[in-house]
Amino acid sequence: MGAAAAYQAILKETLDQPDALHLLGVVLKDSGQAEVAVSLITRAVELGSRSFATLNNLALARLAAGDGAGAA
């Protein structure tokens, strides 16, 4: 099972699991799905995941989605 499938399996059981949302977003950003990644990582932040890694990955996903202003 790949990382994306593992995170999706976790989210089937617990829809609002911030770590799974964050890390699935990272995987999707790296596979060219930046807009979906922004949505997932934003949800993780809304749920309280405000670590440096989460916020940095949100900024990187926004850059990848062409939102430089949002990344800043």
MIZA-151794 format. One record per atom (N, C-alpha, C): residue number from 1; x negated, y negated, z; residue in one letter; atom name. Coordinates in steps of 0.05 Angstrom, whole numbers, plus 5000, padded with zeros to 4 digits. Atoms other than C-alpha are relative to their C-alpha. Layout:
# residues N
r seq NUM | x X | y Y | z Z | type a | atom CA $
...
//
This chain:
# residues 72
r seq 1 | x 4983 | y 5024 | z 5000 | type m | atom N $
r seq 1 | x 5000 | y 5000 | z 5000 | type m | atom CA $
r seq 1 | x 4982 | y 4975 | z 5000 | type m | atom C $
r seq 2 | x 5016 | y 5025 | z 5001 | type g | atom N $
r seq 2 | x 4972 | y 4932 | z 4981 | type g | atom CA $
r seq 2 | x 5009 | y 4980 | z 5021 | type g | atom C $
r seq 3 | x 4994 | y 5020 | z 4979 | type a | atom N $
r seq 3 | x 4972 | y 4871 | z 5025 | type a | atom CA $
r seq 3 | x 5027 | y 4988 | z 4996 | type a | atom C $
r seq 4 | x 4974 | y 5012 | z 5005 | type a | atom N $
r seq 4 | x 5032 | y 4839 | z 4991 | type a | atom CA $
r seq 4 | x 5023 | y 5018 | z 5008 | type a | atom C $
r seq 5 | x 4979 | y 4981 | z 4992 | type a | atom N $
r seq 5 | x 5073 | y 4902 | z 5000 | type a | atom CA $
r seq 5 | x 5002 | y 5003 | z 5030 | type a | atom C $
r seq 6 | x 5000 | y 4997 | z 4970 | type a | atom N $
r seq 6 | x 5053 | y 4908 | z 5073 | type a | atom CA $
r seq 6 | x 5014 | y 4976 | z 5012 | type a | atom C $
r seq 7 | x 4987 | y 5024 | z 4989 | type y | atom N $
r seq 7 | x 5074 | y 4835 | z 5087 | type y | atom CA $
r seq 7 | x 5029 | y 5000 | z 4994 | type y | atom C $
r seq 8 | x 4972 | y 4999 | z 5008 | type q | atom N $
r seq 8 | x 5139 | y 4845 | z 5049 | type q | atom CA $
r seq 8 | x 5015 | y 5020 | z 5018 | type q | atom C $
r seq 9 | x 4988 | y 4980 | z 4982 | type a | atom N $
r seq 9 | x 5153 | y 4908 | z 5091 | type a | atom CA $
r seq 9 | x 5005 | y 4988 | z 5028 | type a | atom C $
r seq 10 | x 4996 | y 5013 | z 4974 | type i | atom N $
r seq 10 | x 5143 | y 4868 | z 5155 | type i | atom CA $
r seq 10 | x 5023 | y 4980 | z 4999 | type i | atom C $
r seq 11 | x 4979 | y 5020 | z 5003 | type l | atom N $
r seq 11 | x 5189 | y 4813 | z 5129 | type l | atom CA $
r seq 11 | x 5027 | y 5012 | z 4996 | type l | atom C $
r seq 12 | x 4975 | y 4986 | z 5001 | type k | atom N $
r seq 12 | x 5243 | y 4864 | z 5114 | type k | atom CA $
r seq 12 | x 5011 | y 5006 | z 5028 | type k | atom C $
r seq 13 | x 4992 | y 4994 | z 4973 | type e | atom N $
r seq 13 | x 5244 | y 4882 | z 5187 | type e | atom CA $
r seq 13 | x 5004 | y 4975 | z 5017 | type e | atom C $
r seq 14 | x 4999 | y 5025 | z 4985 | type t | atom N $
r seq 14 | x 5232 | y 4812 | z 5215 | type t | atom CA $
r seq 14 | x 4997 | y 4976 | z 4981 | type t | atom C $
r seq 15 | x 5000 | y 5020 | z 5021 | type l | atom N $
r seq 15 | x 5252 | y 4757 | z 5166 | type l | atom CA $
r seq 15 | x 4982 | y 4976 | z 5006 | type l | atom C $
r seq 16 | x 5015 | y 5024 | z 4993 | type d | atom N $
r seq 16 | x 5218 | y 4701 | z 5204 | type d | atom CA $
r seq 16 | x 4974 | y 5005 | z 5015 | type d | atom C $
r seq 17 | x 5026 | y 4993 | z 4987 | type q | atom N $
r seq 17 | x 5151 | y 4732 | z 5223 | type q | atom CA $
r seq 17 | x 4979 | y 4981 | z 4988 | type q | atom C $
r seq 18 | x 5017 | y 5021 | z 5012 | type p | atom N $
r seq 18 | x 5104 | y 4672 | z 5214 | type p | atom CA $
r seq 18 | x 4974 | y 5010 | z 4989 | type p | atom C $
r seq 19 | x 5026 | y 4990 | z 5011 | type d | atom N $
r seq 19 | x 5039 | y 4711 | z 5205 | type d | atom CA $
r seq 19 | x 5004 | y 5014 | z 4973 | type d | atom C $
r seq 20 | x 4994 | y 4986 | z 5026 | type a | atom N $
r seq 20 | x 5070 | y 4754 | z 5150 | type a | atom CA $
r seq 20 | x 5007 | y 4980 | z 4978 | type a | atom C $
r seq 21 | x 4993 | y 5021 | z 5019 | type l | atom N $
r seq 21 | x 5100 | y 4693 | z 5116 | type l | atom CA $
r seq 21 | x 4974 | y 4985 | z 4990 | type l | atom C $
r seq 22 | x 5025 | y 5014 | z 5006 | type h | atom N $
r seq 22 | x 5033 | y 4657 | z 5119 | type h | atom CA $
r seq 22 | x 4982 | y 5016 | z 4982 | type h | atom C $
r seq 23 | x 5019 | y 4983 | z 5015 | type l | atom N $
r seq 23 | x 4991 | y 4715 | z 5094 | type l | atom CA $
r seq 23 | x 5011 | y 5009 | z 4973 | type l | atom C $
r seq 24 | x 4988 | y 4994 | z 5026 | type l | atom N $
r seq 24 | x 5040 | y 4735 | z 5039 | type l | atom CA $
r seq 24 | x 4997 | y 4975 | z 4982 | type l | atom C $
r seq 25 | x 5004 | y 5025 | z 5015 | type g | atom N $
r seq 25 | x 5037 | y 4662 | z 5017 | type g | atom CA $
r seq 25 | x 4972 | y 4998 | z 4989 | type g | atom C $
r seq 26 | x 5028 | y 5001 | z 5010 | type v | atom N $
r seq 26 | x 4961 | y 4666 | z 5012 | type v | atom CA $
r seq 26 | x 4996 | y 5020 | z 4977 | type v | atom C $
r seq 27 | x 5002 | y 4980 | z 5021 | type v | atom N $
r seq 27 | x 4965 | y 4730 | z 4971 | type v | atom CA $
r seq 27 | x 5013 | y 4990 | z 4974 | type v | atom C $
r seq 28 | x 4986 | y 5010 | z 5024 | type l | atom N $
r seq 28 | x 5016 | y 4699 | z 4924 | type l | atom CA $
r seq 28 | x 4986 | y 4977 | z 4987 | type l | atom C $
r seq 29 | x 5016 | y 5023 | z 5011 | type k | atom N $
r seq 29 | x 4975 | y 4635 | z 4917 | type k | atom CA $
r seq 29 | x 4977 | y 5010 | z 4983 | type k | atom C $
r seq 30 | x 5024 | y 4989 | z 5014 | type d | atom N $
r seq 30 | x 4915 | y 4676 | z 4897 | type d | atom CA $
r seq 30 | x 5008 | y 5016 | z 4975 | type d | atom C $
r seq 31 | x 4991 | y 4986 | z 5024 | type s | atom N $
r seq 31 | x 4958 | y 4713 | z 4845 | type s | atom CA $
r seq 31 | x 5014 | y 4982 | z 4981 | type s | atom C $
r seq 32 | x 4989 | y 5019 | z 5019 | type g | atom N $
r seq 32 | x 4982 | y 4649 | z 4812 | type g | atom CA $
r seq 32 | x 5028 | y 4992 | z 5005 | type g | atom C $
r seq 33 | x 4972 | y 5007 | z 4993 | type q | atom N $
r seq 33 | x 5049 | y 4640 | z 4847 | type q | atom CA $
r seq 33 | x 5000 | y 4979 | z 5022 | type q | atom C $
r seq 34 | x 5004 | y 5021 | z 4980 | type a | atom N $
r seq 34 | x 5032 | y 4575 | z 4882 | type a | atom CA $
r seq 34 | x 5025 | y 4988 | z 5011 | type a | atom C $
r seq 35 | x 4975 | y 5013 | z 4990 | type e | atom N $
r seq 35 | x 5103 | y 4547 | z 4887 | type e | atom CA $
r seq 35 | x 5013 | y 5018 | z 5021 | type e | atom C $
r seq 36 | x 4988 | y 4981 | z 4980 | type v | atom N $
r seq 36 | x 5128 | y 4610 | z 4923 | type v | atom CA $
r seq 36 | x 4982 | y 4999 | z 5025 | type v | atom C $
r seq 37 | x 5018 | y 5001 | z 4977 | type a | atom N $
r seq 37 | x 5066 | y 4607 | z 4967 | type a | atom CA $
r seq 37 | x 5005 | y 4976 | z 5018 | type a | atom C $
r seq 38 | x 4994 | y 5024 | z 4984 | type v | atom N $
r seq 38 | x 5081 | y 4536 | z 4988 | type v | atom CA $
r seq 38 | x 5025 | y 5004 | z 5016 | type v | atom C $
r seq 39 | x 4975 | y 4995 | z 4986 | type s | atom N $
r seq 39 | x 5151 | y 4556 | z 5007 | type s | atom CA $
r seq 39 | x 4996 | y 5018 | z 5024 | type s | atom C $
r seq 40 | x 5004 | y 4981 | z 4978 | type l | atom N $
r seq 40 | x 5129 | y 4615 | z 5049 | type l | atom CA $
r seq 40 | x 4983 | y 4989 | z 5022 | type l | atom C $
r seq 41 | x 5018 | y 5011 | z 4980 | type i | atom N $
r seq 41 | x 5072 | y 4580 | z 5084 | type i | atom CA $
r seq 41 | x 5014 | y 4976 | z 5015 | type i | atom C $
r seq 42 | x 4985 | y 5022 | z 4987 | type t | atom N $
r seq 42 | x 5116 | y 4519 | z 5097 | type t | atom CA $
r seq 42 | x 5019 | y 5012 | z 5021 | type t | atom C $
r seq 43 | x 4982 | y 4987 | z 4980 | type r | atom N $
r seq 43 | x 5167 | y 4566 | z 5131 | type r | atom CA $
r seq 43 | x 4984 | y 5009 | z 5024 | type r | atom C $
r seq 44 | x 5016 | y 4991 | z 4977 | type a | atom N $
r seq 44 | x 5111 | y 4595 | z 5174 | type a | atom CA $
r seq 44 | x 4993 | y 4976 | z 5018 | type a | atom C $
r seq 45 | x 5006 | y 5024 | z 4984 | type v | atom N $
r seq 45 | x 5092 | y 4524 | z 5196 | type v | atom CA $
r seq 45 | x 5025 | y 4991 | z 5015 | type v | atom C $
r seq 46 | x 4975 | y 5007 | z 4987 | type e | atom N $
r seq 46 | x 5165 | y 4509 | z 5211 | type e | atom CA $
r seq 46 | x 5006 | y 5018 | z 5024 | type e | atom C $
r seq 47 | x 4996 | y 4980 | z 4978 | type l | atom N $
r seq 47 | x 5166 | y 4571 | z 5256 | type l | atom CA $
r seq 47 | x 4979 | y 4997 | z 5022 | type l | atom C $
r seq 48 | x 5019 | y 5006 | z 4979 | type g | atom N $
r seq 48 | x 5108 | y 4544 | z 5296 | type g | atom CA $
r seq 48 | x 4971 | y 5009 | z 4994 | type g | atom C $
r seq 49 | x 5028 | y 4992 | z 5007 | type s | atom N $
r seq 49 | x 5046 | y 4572 | z 5260 | type s | atom CA $
r seq 49 | x 4985 | y 4976 | z 4990 | type s | atom C $
r seq 50 | x 5014 | y 5025 | z 5007 | type r | atom N $
r seq 50 | x 5003 | y 4510 | z 5261 | type r | atom CA $
r seq 50 | x 4970 | y 5002 | z 5005 | type r | atom C $
r seq 51 | x 5029 | y 4997 | z 4997 | type s | atom N $
r seq 51 | x 4934 | y 4539 | z 5265 | type s | atom CA $
r seq 51 | x 4986 | y 4986 | z 4977 | type s | atom C $
r seq 52 | x 5016 | y 5012 | z 5021 | type f | atom N $
r seq 52 | x 4878 | y 4509 | z 5224 | type f | atom CA $
r seq 52 | x 5003 | y 5016 | z 4974 | type f | atom C $
r seq 53 | x 4999 | y 4982 | z 5023 | type a | atom N $
r seq 53 | x 4880 | y 4569 | z 5177 | type a | atom CA $
r seq 53 | x 5027 | y 4997 | z 4985 | type a | atom C $
r seq 54 | x 4974 | y 5003 | z 5013 | type t | atom N $
r seq 54 | x 4955 | y 4562 | z 5164 | type t | atom CA $
r seq 54 | x 5002 | y 4973 | z 4986 | type t | atom C $
r seq 55 | x 4998 | y 5027 | z 5012 | type l | atom N $
r seq 55 | x 4952 | y 4487 | z 5152 | type l | atom CA $
r seq 55 | x 4981 | y 4997 | z 4976 | type l | atom C $
r seq 56 | x 5018 | y 5001 | z 5022 | type n | atom N $
r seq 56 | x 4891 | y 4494 | z 5108 | type n | atom CA $
r seq 56 | x 5010 | y 5015 | z 4976 | type n | atom C $
r seq 57 | x 4989 | y 4985 | z 5022 | type n | atom N $
r seq 57 | x 4923 | y 4548 | z 5067 | type n | atom CA $
r seq 57 | x 5024 | y 4987 | z 4987 | type n | atom C $
r seq 58 | x 4977 | y 5015 | z 5011 | type l | atom N $
r seq 58 | x 4986 | y 4506 | z 5059 | type l | atom CA $
r seq 58 | x 4989 | y 4978 | z 4982 | type l | atom C $
r seq 59 | x 5012 | y 5021 | z 5017 | type a | atom N $
r seq 59 | x 4942 | y 4449 | z 5032 | type a | atom CA $
r seq 59 | x 4989 | y 5012 | z 4974 | type a | atom C $
r seq 60 | x 5011 | y 4988 | z 5024 | type l | atom N $
r seq 60 | x 4907 | y 4496 | z 4984 | type l | atom CA $
r seq 60 | x 5022 | y 5010 | z 4981 | type l | atom C $
r seq 61 | x 4977 | y 4992 | z 5017 | type a | atom N $
r seq 61 | x 4974 | y 4524 | z 4960 | type a | atom CA $
r seq 61 | x 5012 | y 4976 | z 4986 | type a | atom C $
r seq 62 | x 4989 | y 5024 | z 5013 | type r | atom N $
r seq 62 | x 5000 | y 4454 | z 4948 | type r | atom CA $
r seq 62 | x 4982 | y 4990 | z 4978 | type r | atom C $
r seq 63 | x 5019 | y 5008 | z 5021 | type l | atom N $
r seq 63 | x 4937 | y 4437 | z 4909 | type l | atom CA $
r seq 63 | x 5004 | y 5018 | z 4976 | type l | atom C $
r seq 64 | x 4997 | y 4981 | z 5022 | type a | atom N $
r seq 64 | x 4946 | y 4500 | z 4867 | type a | atom CA $
r seq 64 | x 5026 | y 4996 | z 4986 | type a | atom C $
r seq 65 | x 4973 | y 5005 | z 5012 | type a | atom N $
r seq 65 | x 5019 | y 4480 | z 4855 | type a | atom CA $
r seq 65 | x 5000 | y 4972 | z 4986 | type a | atom C $
r seq 66 | x 5002 | y 5026 | z 5012 | type g | atom N $
r seq 66 | x 4995 | y 4412 | z 4830 | type g | atom CA $
r seq 66 | x 5010 | y 4977 | z 5017 | type g | atom C $
r seq 67 | x 4991 | y 5021 | z 4982 | type d | atom N $
r seq 67 | x 5016 | y 4372 | z 4891 | type d | atom CA $
r seq 67 | x 4977 | y 4990 | z 5017 | type d | atom C $
r seq 68 | x 5023 | y 5011 | z 4986 | type g | atom N $
r seq 68 | x 4952 | y 4336 | z 4910 | type g | atom CA $
r seq 68 | x 5008 | y 4982 | z 5023 | type g | atom C $
r seq 69 | x 4991 | y 5018 | z 4980 | type a | atom N $
r seq 69 | x 4989 | y 4283 | z 4949 | type a | atom CA $
r seq 69 | x 5011 | y 5016 | z 5025 | type a | atom C $
r seq 70 | x 4990 | y 4984 | z 4978 | type g | atom N $
r seq 70 | x 5025 | y 4336 | z 4991 | type g | atom CA $
r seq 70 | x 4978 | y 5015 | z 5014 | type g | atom C $
r seq 71 | x 5022 | y 4986 | z 4987 | type a | atom N $
r seq 71 | x 4960 | y 4372 | z 5003 | type a | atom CA $
r seq 71 | x 4985 | y 4982 | z 5019 | type a | atom C $
r seq 72 | x 5014 | y 5019 | z 4983 | type a | atom N $
r seq 72 | x 4929 | y 4310 | z 5032 | type a | atom CA $
r seq 72 | x 5014 | y 4996 | z 5026 | type a | atom C $
//
